[in-house]
Amino acid sequence: MDTTSPNIIKKIIFDFICLAIVALPILIFKLFGVPYERGFFCDDESIMFPYKSSTVPNIAMYIIGIGFPVCFMIFSERLAVRDTTDERLHNYLFGRRIPLWVTNSYKIVGVFLFGAACSQLTTDIAKYMIGRLRPHFIDVCNPDIDCKLPANQFRYITEFTCRPTDPSLLKDARLSFPSGHSSFSAYTMVYLAIYVHAKLKWNGCYLLKNLLEFACISIAWMVGLSRVTDYKHHWTDVTAGFIIGTITAIITVSNHILITNFLIISIKTVY
């Protein structure tokens, strides 16, 4: 299936445009987003936990959630796909034949990254619209309110000022729901588990596939639990993050399978 260079380039450009449409709002939220400023009750013990550093920092999350799955997918496609001399099955770029494993890797990784961006954008929209206070909000904000005064007891306080603190920490302290770490890890690990189930074929060990799938789910589970023990999120935030990431992964994989099956049927019909 010979494809000319202009068509390949056009497809790549359109793919990056689609990815940018989803990814750009995430960057805008990060740089310029202002979360909804929710008030608090003086007796709300759920937001009085101490501030702690993350057990799973962002860089580790991205390496585990993006770097490892992408490398695994590319490596798996390189091993699984046998090159062929049938010119009808190859794409060409600038007159050079593109190996089938490169084409397949581009499609699989591209869909994976697009789904990750969709999951993150869905999470960020909820974060900034709801503005739920993190469990360590009082510790970070240190509001200028005397909660010992009778007038402040059982009163929903909306007019207060946080004492001098890091603006980025203060902004982040209002972004508890849903958990971004949980939605991200759930999406990437559920997607990888489904990929392993569909692609891994080795008769040398019947349980290897199950072990790898369990490892993926366990990683997502531990990341979510760490967000609760680090006082970064309430358990409901983590639950919502798991739901968002898992549903996005299932929908993304389902759409990819439908498109792939359609292409396979089309090729068989033509040839």
Secondary structure, 3 states (H helix, E strand, C coil): CCCCHHHHHHHHHHHHHHHHHHHHHHHHHHHHCCCCCCCEECCCHHHCCCCCCCCCCHHHHHHHHHHHHHHHHHHHHHHHCCCCCCHHHCEEECCEEECHHHHHHHHHHHHHHHHHHHHHHHHHHHHHHHCCCCCCHHHHHCECCCCCCHHHCCCEECCCCECCCCHHHHHHCCCCCCCHHHHHHHHHHHHHHHHHHHHCCCCCCCCHHHHHHHHHHHHHHHHHHHHHHCCCCCHHHHHHHHHHHHHHHHHHHHHHHHHHHHHHHHHHHHC
